[in-house]
Structure formats: structure tokens, C-alpha cells
């Protein structure tokens, strides 16, 4: 059975779809899965053994007719048996209808109700998409989120860590942007890191510099002496750096989700509810700190430090 999944959203959203992929693979012995994802998020599928092909496509309204037609041609050529779409847009529903895929599944909506073969209403259960699987007679609990780190990335990270003097354990900090684009204040990060250095001078501190964290990296590094800067080149290297850490302190985002999958102790800073995180082996190693106002910057450095030292006690 050939299955196509159309998954809009950035890297964190793609990671949350991994358990669905594994559930399909576990339920159908010969299932072959392909995913359509935003170009900026396709690389995360290097960490999944269950996907045969990833097709880049921007789900934004700015797509040209040629982009849409190219995707339609790709879907037609692959002769999929089942298509799962997480969107309810007219353009995607029409594309699937024209593609000839016999079983087209998604969430209820004006376009999907008319052009898909079966739909389910969006509900609280839709956060993990397991409700869609019932449409192809897959029931039961979703498997926990898991990732597979390529050996080449593990080797590259070993060299990277040795190059900056991180031979043993370290505390890793991810000061990137959340899905909504908000960041935790640079000054607050500096306060937290300086306090950590004062209390634990022998435990190295490292900053995970991704593209969305780059604007804050220079200012934090200038203010905090002996801070190691780690710049991974692939999602696999990001995962390997997280796996080697004693603790990750991070805003909500895909590094935090990776830490849960990798069973790493994590302090997560959340503007809102963290319940949508996928189940994973490290769920019990996640300590959540949620803003009382719904604004990330309103979590004070003192609150973060109290969480860190109370958990360490």
C-alpha cells in the first residue's frame, strides 16, 4: 500500500507526525510512505526510517499555478492508494481529487467534505492526528515519538564537541524562536547562564545556535564568558548534540521535542499549554515552566533558576 501524507507546518509539526508514520508502518506490512512538507522542514525526515520520499511544497497561498501543477503531476505519477491531508484548503482537496488517489482522507471542511472520500471532525484528539487513522481501520494507542540519528551525524558531532573542548557532559541552552516567532529575552538568558556558571563552575555551558537563535547568540556569548557555541548543520547533528547533554534548557520548539524523544532531562519554557507535545520516552524528564500571562518574556529568570535548582536538589 502506497500512502501519501500532506503535512503543512514547520519542523516541530513534522516531528509530531512521526508517530503516525510509525503506526501506519506497524499496521501494514508493505506500507510505503511519502510526505509532502514545507521546503524549510523537509530535512527533519532524515531522522525517520519510515518515510520513502519527501516532496517539498509550500502550502502558503502564494504558490504559483506551476508549483501546484508540478505537485499534482508528482502525486499522479506515484499512484498512491491512500492520501492523508492535514489541511482543509480548496487547492489541496482539488489536487487530491484530480490526482486519482482512490482513498482521500482528512478533516472536515467545505472543500474536504466535497472532494475527499472520508473526513473526521477536528477535535482535541486531532492534535496528534490519530483520529485520521481510524478512517483506515487503525486503532489503538499511538507509538511514542522516536527518532533515528544517522551515524554520520553522530561522528560529526563527536568532532564538533572535541573541537570546542566538550569531552564530557554539558548543559545545552536553546534560545530560539517559538512557533509564533516570539523569543525569550536575551537579558534573561544572560542572567540564567551567569547564575549557572557561578553555582556550577565545572559544568560547561553550551549554546545551540540554529538559524532562529542566531540573532541572540552574539549578545549572549559576549556577556557570558567561556560559553561554547555549537552550530549544527543538520537535524541529525542537532539531535546528537542534544542527546549528549546532561540538561537542555529551551523555549518551546523542535529541539525541545527532540530532547523528549531522546530521553534527555529538559526544562521547557512555554507561553501556553504544553499538552500538545507528542508522547515520548523522555516525557517524564520534561519539567515545564508555563507563563501565567501567556507571554514568554513574563517568565522571570528567578522562576527558571528556582526550577533548575529545585529539580537538581
N, C-alpha and C positions, 0 to 999 in steps of 0.2 A: 504494500500500500504506500503510495506516494502522497505526502502531506505537505501543504504549504501553510505557513503562518505569517500573517501580515501584522507586524508589531510596531506601531508608532512609539515615539518616545526615545529618550536618551539612554545612556549606558545602564543606569540603575533600573529602568523599566525593563530593559532586555535581560538583565540578571534575574529579575523577578519571574521571568518566563522560563528560566531553566528547569524548574521542577515540572512544568507542563510538558516540556520536551522529553524529559526522562520518563514521565508517566506514560506517554504515548509509546515510546520505545519499549518500555517494560510490558505494555499491554498487547502490542502487535509485533510479533517476532521479526517480520520482514519490513517494518515501517522505515521509510526513508524520508527525512525531514529537510525542508528548505525554509529559510526565513527571509522575509523582506524587512529591512530595518533602515533607519536613517543612516546616511553615509558616515556621520560622526560617531555612530555607535556600533558599526559592524565588527570592529576589531575585538570586542569583548567575546565574540563567539570562538576566538582562539582557545577559550577556557572550557568549551563544551565539546564532548566527544559525540554528542547525539545529533549534530547538525551536519548535513552533507554539503550544503551550499548556502551562502549568504548573499542576497541580492540587495545592493544599495538603492534606496529610493527615498526621496524627501516627501513626507506626507503633507507638507505645507501647501497652501492654496496657490503658491507661486509656481508650481510645476508647469512646465510648458506642455503643449499637446504632444510634442515629440517624446518627452520623458514618459508620459502616460502610455503612449502607443508602444514604446520600447518595452515597458513592463508588461503590457498586455501580450506582446509577442513572446516574451520570455515565459510567461505563465502558460500560454498555449503550447509552446514547444515542449515543455516538460511533462505535459499530460498528467497533471495531478489528479488523484482520486478524491481528495478532501482538501478544502481550504478553510482555515480559521482566520477571521479578521477581528481585530480588537477595535476597529473604527466603525463609525456609523455614517460615513460620508457617502454622498451620492457617487463620487468619482470611483471610489474603490468598489462599491457594490455593483456599479455598472460594469467595471472592468472584470469582476469575477463572473458576472452573468454572461458577458460576451466571450469569456475565456473557454467556456465549455466544461469547466470543472463540475462534475455531477453533484457533489455534495458540498454546499457552501454554507458555512455556519458563522454566526456572530451574535452580537447583542441587538435587542430590539430597537427599532428606529424607523423613521419613514422610508428611508432608502433600503435598509436591510430587510424590512418586513415585506417589501415588494420583490426584491431581486435575489435574496438568499433562499435556500431551501428550508432552513430552520433557524430559529433565533431563541434566545432566552432573555428575560428582562435583566437589566443591570441591578445589582443589589450589593449588599455588604460582602457577599461571597465573591463578587466579581473582582475584588482587589487582588485575588490570587488566580482568577480565571479558571478555577476548577469546575465552575458551572458549565463552561463550554464543553468540557469533556463528556458530560452526561449525554450530550447530543450524539456522541458516537459510542455510547454504552460503556464508558469508562467511569467507574465509581470508586469510592474508597478514598483514603487519605493520601494527599499528595506526598511524594517523597521529599525529604529535606533538601534544601539548596546545597548543591555541591559543585565544586569547580575542579578542573584538571589543569595544573600548571605545567606547561611544556618544559621538558628537561633543558632546552637551550636557554630558557629564561632563568631557570634556577642557576645555571652555570654563569650566566651574565651577571646576575645579582651577587653571586659569591665574589666575583671580581670587583664589582662596584663597591661592595661593603669593605673589602680588604683595602681598596684604594683610598677610602676615607677613614680607615682605622677602626671600623666597626667589626671587631673579631667575634665578640660575644653578644650578649643581649643589649637592647636599647629600647628607649621609649620613642615611639613614632607619632608625629603630630601631622594631621591633615587640615590645613586652614583654607580649604577651597570653598567654592560657592555651592549652595544648596540648589535643588531643582528649580526653585523660584528665583534664583540669581542672587539671593542675599548672602552676606558673609558675616562671620563673627569678627568684631573689631580687632584690628591689628594691635592696638594698645592692650587689649585684654589678653591676647595671646602672649605678648611680651611679659606681662605681669605673671601669668601662669608659669611660663617657662623659667623665668628668673627664680621664682619661688621653688620650683622643682630642682633647679641646679643647686640652690642653697641647701636644701634638705637632703638631696641625693647626689652629691658631687661626683661620685664614682660611677653613676649610671648614665651613659651617653644619651644625649637628646638628638633626634634627627627629624628633619622636616621633609615631608613628602611633597615634592614640587611637581604638580600637574599643571596643565595649561590654565585651568581656572584658579589655581593657587598662586600662580606666578606674580600677580600684582602685589601680594602681601609678602612674598618671600624675602625680597631685598631688605625691606624695612625691619622685618623680624630678625633676619640674620645680622644686620648691623647693630641691633640692640642687644642681642643675646650672644655672648662670647662662646666659642667652641661648639656652636651648633652645627651639626652635619647637614648638608643639603643633598638629598637623594632625588635624582631626576630619572625616573623610569622611562623607557622608550616604548614599551608595550604594556597592555593589560596584564600579561603574564609576569612581567617584571614587577609591576605594582603589587600583584598578588604575592610574589615571592618575598618582597620587602616587608609586606605586612605579616606574612607567615613567620618571619624570623624575629619579629618584635616581641618584647615582653608585654607591651601595652600599646594600644592605639588610642589616641585622643583625637576625636574627629567630629566635624559637623555632619549632619545627615547627607549622605551621598553614596556613590558606589564603593569607595574604599571601605566605608563602614559596613556595607553589605558583604563585601569580600571577607572582612575580618570575622563576621559571624559564620560564614561558610567555612572558614579556615580554623575556627575554634580558638580565636585569639582574644585575650582579655581586652575589652573595649569600653571606653567611656564615650557615649554618643551625646552630642548636643542637638536638641530638637526644638524647632519653633512650634511644632504641633505634635499630633499623636504619632507615636512610633508603631502602632499596631499593624500597619500595612507591611511591615518588614516580613519577608518570607521566613518560614521556619527553617532552621539550620542547626548543625551540631553545636555551634557556639552561642545559641540564643541565651543560655543561662550564664554566659560570660559577658553579656552586654549589660552595662549599667547605664540607664537612660537618665538624662537631665533635661527636662522639658520646660520651656519658658512659660511662666504663669500668664504672660500677656500675649503670647503668640508671636512675639518678636525676638529673634535670636540674640540681638545685642543686649537684651534685658537680662540675660543670664550673666550674673556678675562673676568676675574671676574668683572671688571668695567662695561662691557656690561650687564652682568647678573644683577648686582646691580642697574644699571640705569633702567632696565626693571621693576624690582621689585618695586622700589620706585616711578617710574612714574605711574605704574598701581595703586599703593596704594594711590597716591595723589588725 
